[in-house]
Amino acid sequence: MPKPPRAWQRMLSGRRLDLLDPTPVDIEIEDIAHGLAFVARWNGQTEGDFAYSVAEHSLLVEEIFARQHPDVPARWRLAALLHDAPEYVIGDMISPVKAAVGPGYGALDERLTAAIHIRFGLPAQIPKWVKAKIKRADKVSAWLEAVQLAGFSEAEANKFFGKPRPEDVAGLTLILRAPVEVRAAFTARHEALLGQL
C-alpha cells in the first residue's frame, strides 16, 4: 500500500500542525503572526516596497470592526483579529481560486478556525451575527486596500466591495511595514485583547 501523503506542517515554534485534524494545543500565536506577516494579500499585486500582508489586513479589520461596534466585547474583537488566521498555513487565496478548489477549502478553513478559536478561549464557531459584522468590516478593509494599494478607482471599489460609510474610513491611511514590524504589532494586539477578556 502506498504511504499516505504528509498532511502536517512543522511550525517555527516546533509544533507539528496536522491539517486534517488540527488541535488547539498545536496552535501558537507566534506561528500565526509570523505566517500572516509573510502572506501577501491581493496575490502581491499592491503598490509599495513591502507586500500588504494578511497580518496587516487583520489589524485593520479589527480596528474597523471596533469603530463600527465600539461597545462590542473584547472577545469578538479578538475574533475579528483572528478572522483570517487559518491563512498562516493555507495562504490567502483569492475568491476565484477558492471556488475552483471547491468545498474542500472551506472544510479545511473551518477545521483550522475551530482549533484556533478554542486555543484562545473563543467558541469553535462564533455566532452568525458576529461573523456577519466581521465580514462587513472585512469588506470596508478590502475597499480601502483596493483604493489605496491595489490600483482600483473608488467607483470600481464601490462596485465590488460596496461604498463604506465615511466614519468607517476617516483618517485610515494604509502604510506598508516590514514583516517583522507587522508580526510584532499583530502579536501585541492579540496580547492586549486577551488581557481584556
C-alpha atoms as an extended CHARMM CRD file, in Angstrom:
* protein
*
       197  EXT
         1         1  MET       CA              0.0000000000        0.0000000000        0.0000000000  PROA      1               0.0000000000
         2         2  PRO       CA              1.3120000000        3.4800000000       -0.8240000000  PROA      2               0.0000000000
         3         3  LYS       CA              2.2640000000        5.7100000000        2.0570000000  PROA      3               0.0000000000
         4         4  PRO       CA             -0.3550000000        8.4270000000        2.6820000000  PROA      4               0.0000000000
         5         5  PRO       CA              0.7760000000       11.9400000000        1.8050000000  PROA      5               0.0000000000
         6         6  ARG       CA              2.0600000000       14.1240000000        4.6340000000  PROA      6               0.0000000000
         7         7  ALA       CA             -0.7150000000       16.3980000000        5.9000000000  PROA      7               0.0000000000
         8         8  TRP       CA              1.1150000000       18.2390000000        8.6650000000  PROA      8               0.0000000000
         9         9  GLN       CA              3.4090000000       21.2110000000        8.7790000000  PROA      9               0.0000000000
        10        10  ARG       CA              6.1710000000       21.9110000000       11.2570000000  PROA      10              0.0000000000
        11        11  MET       CA              5.9450000000       25.4170000000       12.6920000000  PROA      11              0.0000000000
        12        12  LEU       CA              8.8290000000       27.5970000000       13.8150000000  PROA      12              0.0000000000
        13        13  SER       CA              7.6630000000       27.0710000000       17.4010000000  PROA      13              0.0000000000
        14        14  GLY       CA              8.4000000000       23.3650000000       16.9340000000  PROA      14              0.0000000000
        15        15  ARG       CA              4.7120000000       22.4510000000       16.8950000000  PROA      15              0.0000000000
        16        16  ARG       CA              3.5210000000       19.9900000000       14.2710000000  PROA      16              0.0000000000
        17        17  LEU       CA              0.1340000000       21.0880000000       12.9610000000  PROA      17              0.0000000000
        18        18  ASP       CA             -1.9610000000       18.3220000000       11.4160000000  PROA      18              0.0000000000
        19        19  LEU       CA             -4.0820000000       19.9910000000        8.7440000000  PROA      19              0.0000000000
        20        20  LEU       CA             -6.5720000000       17.1190000000        8.6560000000  PROA      20              0.0000000000
        21        21  ASP       CA             -7.0440000000       17.0730000000       12.4230000000  PROA      21              0.0000000000
        22        22  PRO       CA             -5.7480000000       20.3410000000       13.9400000000  PROA      22              0.0000000000
        23        23  THR       CA             -5.8030000000       20.5650000000       17.7150000000  PROA      23              0.0000000000
        24        24  PRO       CA             -5.7090000000       23.7050000000       19.8820000000  PROA      24              0.0000000000
        25        25  VAL       CA             -2.5100000000       22.5380000000       21.6290000000  PROA      25              0.0000000000
        26        26  ASP       CA             -0.6520000000       22.8140000000       18.3160000000  PROA      26              0.0000000000
        27        27  ILE       CA             -1.6380000000       26.4640000000       17.8080000000  PROA      27              0.0000000000
        28        28  GLU       CA              0.7520000000       29.2530000000       18.8830000000  PROA      28              0.0000000000
        29        29  ILE       CA              0.1320000000       32.9590000000       18.3090000000  PROA      29              0.0000000000
        30        30  GLU       CA              3.7740000000       33.4720000000       17.3240000000  PROA      30              0.0000000000
        31        31  ASP       CA              3.3500000000       30.9840000000       14.4710000000  PROA      31              0.0000000000
        32        32  ILE       CA              0.1420000000       32.6860000000       13.3320000000  PROA      32              0.0000000000
        33        33  ALA       CA              1.6630000000       36.1760000000       13.4960000000  PROA      33              0.0000000000
        34        34  HSD       CA              4.8100000000       35.0750000000       11.6740000000  PROA      34              0.0000000000
        35        35  GLY       CA              2.9400000000       33.2590000000        8.9270000000  PROA      35              0.0000000000
        36        36  LEU       CA              0.3730000000       36.0090000000        8.3640000000  PROA      36              0.0000000000
        37        37  ALA       CA              3.0920000000       38.6810000000        8.2600000000  PROA      37              0.0000000000
        38        38  PHE       CA              4.5970000000       36.8990000000        5.2470000000  PROA      38              0.0000000000
        39        39  VAL       CA              1.3580000000       36.0850000000        3.3700000000  PROA      39              0.0000000000
        40        40  ALA       CA              0.5640000000       38.7410000000        0.7660000000  PROA      40              0.0000000000
        41        41  ARG       CA             -2.9670000000       39.9760000000        0.1520000000  PROA      41              0.0000000000
        42        42  TRP       CA             -4.0850000000       40.6460000000       -3.4230000000  PROA      42              0.0000000000
        43        43  ASN       CA             -1.6360000000       37.9840000000       -4.6410000000  PROA      43              0.0000000000
        44        44  GLY       CA              1.0850000000       40.5610000000       -4.0200000000  PROA      44              0.0000000000
        45        45  GLN       CA             -0.3590000000       42.9690000000       -6.5910000000  PROA      45              0.0000000000
        46        46  THR       CA             -0.1120000000       46.0600000000       -4.3980000000  PROA      46              0.0000000000
        47        47  GLU       CA              1.9960000000       49.1870000000       -4.5930000000  PROA      47              0.0000000000
        48        48  GLY       CA              4.9620000000       49.7180000000       -2.3070000000  PROA      48              0.0000000000
        49        49  ASP       CA              8.2180000000       48.1700000000       -1.1980000000  PROA      49              0.0000000000
        50        50  PHE       CA              6.5880000000       45.5500000000        1.0250000000  PROA      50              0.0000000000
        51        51  ALA       CA              3.6850000000       43.2340000000        0.3750000000  PROA      51              0.0000000000
        52        52  TYR       CA              0.4540000000       44.1390000000        2.1060000000  PROA      52              0.0000000000
        53        53  SER       CA              0.1880000000       41.1840000000        4.4590000000  PROA      53              0.0000000000
        54        54  VAL       CA             -2.7370000000       39.2990000000        5.9140000000  PROA      54              0.0000000000
        55        55  ALA       CA             -1.4430000000       40.2850000000        9.3680000000  PROA      55              0.0000000000
        56        56  GLU       CA             -1.7080000000       43.9690000000        8.4450000000  PROA      56              0.0000000000
        57        57  HSD       CA             -5.1680000000       43.3500000000        6.9760000000  PROA      57              0.0000000000
        58        58  SER       CA             -6.2720000000       41.5670000000       10.1590000000  PROA      58              0.0000000000
        59        59  LEU       CA             -5.1920000000       44.5050000000       12.3050000000  PROA      59              0.0000000000
        60        60  LEU       CA             -7.1570000000       46.8390000000       10.0410000000  PROA      60              0.0000000000
        61        61  VAL       CA            -10.2930000000       44.6770000000       10.1260000000  PROA      61              0.0000000000
        62        62  GLU       CA            -10.1960000000       44.6060000000       13.9270000000  PROA      62              0.0000000000
        63        63  GLU       CA             -9.8170000000       48.4060000000       14.0240000000  PROA      63              0.0000000000
        64        64  ILE       CA            -12.7270000000       48.9560000000       11.6140000000  PROA      64              0.0000000000
        65        65  PHE       CA            -14.8670000000       46.4190000000       13.4940000000  PROA      65              0.0000000000
        66        66  ALA       CA            -14.2090000000       48.3330000000       16.7360000000  PROA      66              0.0000000000
        67        67  ARG       CA            -15.1580000000       51.6270000000       15.0390000000  PROA      67              0.0000000000
        68        68  GLN       CA            -18.3940000000       50.1420000000       13.7760000000  PROA      68              0.0000000000
        69        69  HSD       CA            -19.2290000000       48.4740000000       17.1150000000  PROA      69              0.0000000000
        70        70  PRO       CA            -17.4890000000       50.4030000000       19.9250000000  PROA      70              0.0000000000
        71        71  ASP       CA            -19.3640000000       48.5680000000       22.6930000000  PROA      71              0.0000000000
        72        72  VAL       CA            -18.6790000000       45.0450000000       21.4440000000  PROA      72              0.0000000000
        73        73  PRO       CA            -16.9220000000       42.7550000000       23.9610000000  PROA      73              0.0000000000
        74        74  ALA       CA            -13.1830000000       42.1760000000       23.5570000000  PROA      74              0.0000000000
        75        75  ARG       CA            -13.7930000000       38.5120000000       22.7040000000  PROA      75              0.0000000000
        76        76  TRP       CA            -15.4660000000       39.4920000000       19.4270000000  PROA      76              0.0000000000
        77        77  ARG       CA            -12.6980000000       41.9900000000       18.6670000000  PROA      77              0.0000000000
        78        78  LEU       CA            -10.3000000000       39.0690000000       19.1300000000  PROA      78              0.0000000000
        79        79  ALA       CA            -12.4230000000       37.0490000000       16.7040000000  PROA      79              0.0000000000
        80        80  ALA       CA            -12.1070000000       39.9290000000       14.2140000000  PROA      80              0.0000000000
        81        81  LEU       CA             -8.3230000000       39.9600000000       14.6130000000  PROA      81              0.0000000000
        82        82  LEU       CA             -8.2110000000       36.1900000000       14.0370000000  PROA      82              0.0000000000
        83        83  HSD       CA            -10.7660000000       36.1070000000       11.1980000000  PROA      83              0.0000000000
        84        84  ASP       CA             -8.1420000000       35.0910000000        8.6090000000  PROA      84              0.0000000000
        85        85  ALA       CA             -5.8060000000       33.2330000000       10.9870000000  PROA      85              0.0000000000
        86        86  PRO       CA             -6.0050000000       29.8850000000        9.1020000000  PROA      86              0.0000000000
        87        87  GLU       CA             -4.2080000000       31.5870000000        6.2380000000  PROA      87              0.0000000000
        88        88  TYR       CA             -0.9700000000       31.2920000000        8.2200000000  PROA      88              0.0000000000
        89        89  VAL       CA             -0.7990000000       27.7480000000        6.8740000000  PROA      89              0.0000000000
        90        90  ILE       CA             -3.1390000000       27.6990000000        3.8590000000  PROA      90              0.0000000000
        91        91  GLY       CA             -2.2680000000       31.0890000000        2.3800000000  PROA      91              0.0000000000
        92        92  ASP       CA             -4.5740000000       33.7970000000        1.1070000000  PROA      92              0.0000000000
        93        93  MET       CA             -6.4690000000       32.5030000000       -1.8920000000  PROA      93              0.0000000000
        94        94  ILE       CA             -8.4850000000       34.9410000000       -3.9380000000  PROA      94              0.0000000000
        95        95  SER       CA            -12.1890000000       34.0780000000       -4.2450000000  PROA      95              0.0000000000
        96        96  PRO       CA            -11.9850000000       32.6410000000       -7.7990000000  PROA      96              0.0000000000
        97        97  VAL       CA             -9.3170000000       30.1650000000       -6.6720000000  PROA      97              0.0000000000
        98        98  LYS       CA            -11.4000000000       29.1620000000       -3.6170000000  PROA      98              0.0000000000
        99        99  ALA       CA            -14.3220000000       28.4990000000       -5.9420000000  PROA      99              0.0000000000
       100       100  ALA       CA            -12.1350000000       26.3900000000       -8.2290000000  PROA      100             0.0000000000
       101       101  VAL       CA            -10.7590000000       24.3380000000       -5.3160000000  PROA      101             0.0000000000
       102       102  GLY       CA            -14.2850000000       23.5910000000       -4.1470000000  PROA      102             0.0000000000
       103       103  PRO       CA            -15.7790000000       22.6350000000       -0.7710000000  PROA      103             0.0000000000
       104       104  GLY       CA            -12.5500000000       21.0560000000        0.4750000000  PROA      104             0.0000000000
       105       105  TYR       CA            -11.0590000000       24.5090000000        1.0090000000  PROA      105             0.0000000000
       106       106  GLY       CA            -13.9840000000       25.6100000000        3.1780000000  PROA      106             0.0000000000
       107       107  ALA       CA            -13.8270000000       22.4460000000        5.2800000000  PROA      107             0.0000000000
       108       108  LEU       CA            -10.0850000000       22.8920000000        5.8830000000  PROA      108             0.0000000000
       109       109  ASP       CA            -10.6110000000       26.5450000000        6.8200000000  PROA      109             0.0000000000
       110       110  GLU       CA            -13.3890000000       25.6000000000        9.2710000000  PROA      110             0.0000000000
       111       111  ARG       CA            -11.2670000000       22.9290000000       10.9900000000  PROA      111             0.0000000000
       112       112  LEU       CA             -8.3610000000       25.3210000000       11.4540000000  PROA      112             0.0000000000
       113       113  THR       CA            -10.6220000000       28.1670000000       12.5890000000  PROA      113             0.0000000000
       114       114  ALA       CA            -12.2550000000       25.9740000000       15.2450000000  PROA      114             0.0000000000
       115       115  ALA       CA             -8.8780000000       24.8880000000       16.6550000000  PROA      115             0.0000000000
       116       116  ILE       CA             -7.6030000000       28.4820000000       16.6840000000  PROA      116             0.0000000000
       117       117  HSD       CA            -10.7330000000       29.7910000000       18.3770000000  PROA      117             0.0000000000
       118       118  ILE       CA            -10.6530000000       27.1330000000       21.0860000000  PROA      118             0.0000000000
       119       119  ARG       CA             -6.9340000000       27.7680000000       21.6880000000  PROA      119             0.0000000000
       120       120  PHE       CA             -7.6350000000       31.4020000000       22.5260000000  PROA      120             0.0000000000
       121       121  GLY       CA            -10.8400000000       30.9870000000       24.5190000000  PROA      121             0.0000000000
       122       122  LEU       CA            -13.4090000000       31.6430000000       21.8000000000  PROA      122             0.0000000000
       123       123  PRO       CA            -16.2130000000       29.2740000000       20.8170000000  PROA      123             0.0000000000
       124       124  ALA       CA            -15.2640000000       26.9310000000       17.9720000000  PROA      124             0.0000000000
       125       125  GLN       CA            -17.9240000000       28.6370000000       15.8550000000  PROA      125             0.0000000000
       126       126  ILE       CA            -18.6550000000       32.2590000000       16.6000000000  PROA      126             0.0000000000
       127       127  PRO       CA            -22.2830000000       33.4340000000       16.4510000000  PROA      127             0.0000000000
       128       128  LYS       CA            -23.5750000000       34.2010000000       12.9640000000  PROA      128             0.0000000000
       129       129  TRP       CA            -24.3460000000       37.8080000000       13.8810000000  PROA      129             0.0000000000
       130       130  VAL       CA            -20.7100000000       38.3540000000       14.9550000000  PROA      130             0.0000000000
       131       131  LYS       CA            -19.4180000000       36.6960000000       11.7990000000  PROA      131             0.0000000000
       132       132  ALA       CA            -21.6570000000       38.9510000000        9.6760000000  PROA      132             0.0000000000
       133       133  LYS       CA            -20.3820000000       42.0880000000       11.4370000000  PROA      133             0.0000000000
       134       134  ILE       CA            -16.7640000000       40.9920000000       10.9720000000  PROA      134             0.0000000000
       135       135  LYS       CA            -17.4930000000       40.3510000000        7.2870000000  PROA      135             0.0000000000
       136       136  ARG       CA            -18.8390000000       43.8920000000        7.0000000000  PROA      136             0.0000000000
       137       137  ALA       CA            -15.5920000000       45.2800000000        8.4740000000  PROA      137             0.0000000000
       138       138  ASP       CA            -13.6510000000       42.9660000000        6.1440000000  PROA      138             0.0000000000
       139       139  LYS       CA            -15.4100000000       44.4960000000        3.1150000000  PROA      139             0.0000000000
       140       140  VAL       CA            -14.5530000000       48.0220000000        4.2860000000  PROA      140             0.0000000000
       141       141  SER       CA            -10.9500000000       46.8980000000        4.6690000000  PROA      141             0.0000000000
       142       142  ALA       CA            -10.9720000000       45.4400000000        1.1490000000  PROA      142             0.0000000000
       143       143  TRP       CA            -12.3450000000       48.7490000000       -0.1800000000  PROA      143             0.0000000000
       144       144  LEU       CA             -9.5390000000       50.7050000000        1.4920000000  PROA      144             0.0000000000
       145       145  GLU       CA             -6.8970000000       48.2800000000        0.2760000000  PROA      145             0.0000000000
       146       146  ALA       CA             -8.2880000000       48.3300000000       -3.2570000000  PROA      146             0.0000000000
       147       147  VAL       CA             -8.2840000000       52.1320000000       -3.4500000000  PROA      147             0.0000000000
       148       148  GLN       CA             -5.0720000000       52.8670000000       -1.5710000000  PROA      148             0.0000000000
       149       149  LEU       CA             -2.8660000000       49.9490000000       -2.6340000000  PROA      149             0.0000000000
       150       150  ALA       CA             -4.2840000000       47.8120000000       -5.4490000000  PROA      150             0.0000000000
       151       151  GLY       CA             -4.9490000000       50.4300000000       -8.1340000000  PROA      151             0.0000000000
       152       152  PHE       CA             -8.7760000000       50.4540000000       -8.0340000000  PROA      152             0.0000000000
       153       153  SER       CA            -10.7270000000       53.6330000000       -8.6300000000  PROA      153             0.0000000000
       154       154  GLU       CA            -13.2930000000       54.4730000000       -5.9580000000  PROA      154             0.0000000000
       155       155  ALA       CA            -16.0550000000       53.6430000000       -8.4590000000  PROA      155             0.0000000000
       156       156  GLU       CA            -14.5880000000       50.1670000000       -9.0480000000  PROA      156             0.0000000000
       157       157  ALA       CA            -14.1400000000       49.5520000000       -5.3350000000  PROA      157             0.0000000000
       158       158  ASN       CA            -17.7220000000       50.6770000000       -4.6630000000  PROA      158             0.0000000000
       159       159  LYS       CA            -18.9380000000       48.1840000000       -7.2560000000  PROA      159             0.0000000000
       160       160  PHE       CA            -17.0230000000       45.2040000000       -5.8420000000  PROA      160             0.0000000000
       161       161  PHE       CA            -16.9820000000       45.9200000000       -2.1000000000  PROA      161             0.0000000000
       162       162  GLY       CA            -19.7380000000       48.4770000000       -1.5070000000  PROA      162             0.0000000000
       163       163  LYS       CA            -19.2590000000       52.1310000000       -0.6380000000  PROA      163             0.0000000000
       164       164  PRO       CA            -18.1320000000       52.4670000000        3.0020000000  PROA      164             0.0000000000
       165       165  ARG       CA            -19.5830000000       54.9420000000        5.4560000000  PROA      165             0.0000000000
       166       166  PRO       CA            -17.2630000000       57.9570000000        5.8200000000  PROA      166             0.0000000000
       167       167  GLU       CA            -16.9010000000       57.4100000000        9.5730000000  PROA      167             0.0000000000
       168       168  ASP       CA            -15.6290000000       53.8690000000        8.9890000000  PROA      168             0.0000000000
       169       169  VAL       CA            -12.6610000000       55.0140000000        6.8990000000  PROA      169             0.0000000000
       170       170  ALA       CA            -11.9620000000       58.5230000000        8.1880000000  PROA      170             0.0000000000
       171       171  GLY       CA             -8.2570000000       59.0280000000        8.8280000000  PROA      171             0.0000000000
       172       172  LEU       CA             -7.2560000000       55.4950000000        7.8280000000  PROA      172             0.0000000000
       173       173  THR       CA             -4.1560000000       55.5570000000        5.6620000000  PROA      173             0.0000000000
       174       174  LEU       CA             -2.5440000000       52.2260000000        4.8920000000  PROA      174             0.0000000000
       175       175  ILE       CA              1.1920000000       52.1770000000        5.4910000000  PROA      175             0.0000000000
       176       176  LEU       CA              3.2320000000       49.1920000000        4.4160000000  PROA      176             0.0000000000
       177       177  ARG       CA              5.6240000000       47.8200000000        7.0260000000  PROA      177             0.0000000000
       178       178  ALA       CA              8.3230000000       45.1940000000        7.0660000000  PROA      178             0.0000000000
       179       179  PRO       CA              7.0660000000       41.7320000000        8.0880000000  PROA      179             0.0000000000
       180       180  VAL       CA              8.9880000000       41.8800000000       11.3700000000  PROA      180             0.0000000000
       181       181  GLU       CA              7.1250000000       45.0730000000       12.3710000000  PROA      181             0.0000000000
       182       182  VAL       CA              3.7210000000       43.7160000000       11.3790000000  PROA      182             0.0000000000
       183       183  ARG       CA              4.3920000000       40.4590000000       13.1990000000  PROA      183             0.0000000000
       184       184  ALA       CA              5.2030000000       42.3670000000       16.3900000000  PROA      184             0.0000000000
       185       185  ALA       CA              2.1190000000       44.5960000000       16.0290000000  PROA      185             0.0000000000
       186       186  PHE       CA             -0.1620000000       41.5800000000       15.4880000000  PROA      186             0.0000000000
       187       187  THR       CA              1.2610000000       39.7230000000       18.4930000000  PROA      187             0.0000000000
       188       188  ALA       CA              0.9600000000       42.8250000000       20.6910000000  PROA      188             0.0000000000
       189       189  ARG       CA             -2.6470000000       43.4270000000       19.6650000000  PROA      189             0.0000000000
       190       190  HSD       CA             -3.5050000000       39.7880000000       20.3340000000  PROA      190             0.0000000000
       191       191  GLU       CA             -1.9550000000       40.0310000000       23.8010000000  PROA      191             0.0000000000
       192       192  ALA       CA             -3.8180000000       43.2720000000       24.5450000000  PROA      192             0.0000000000
       193       193  LEU       CA             -7.1610000000       41.7530000000       23.5720000000  PROA      193             0.0000000000
       194       194  LEU       CA             -6.5160000000       38.5960000000       25.5840000000  PROA      194             0.0000000000
       195       195  GLY       CA             -5.8210000000       40.8310000000       28.5570000000  PROA      195             0.0000000000
       196       196  GLN       CA             -9.3020000000       42.3360000000       28.2040000000  PROA      196             0.0000000000
       197       197  LEU       CA            -11.1450000000       39.0030000000       28.2520000000  PROA      197             0.0000000000
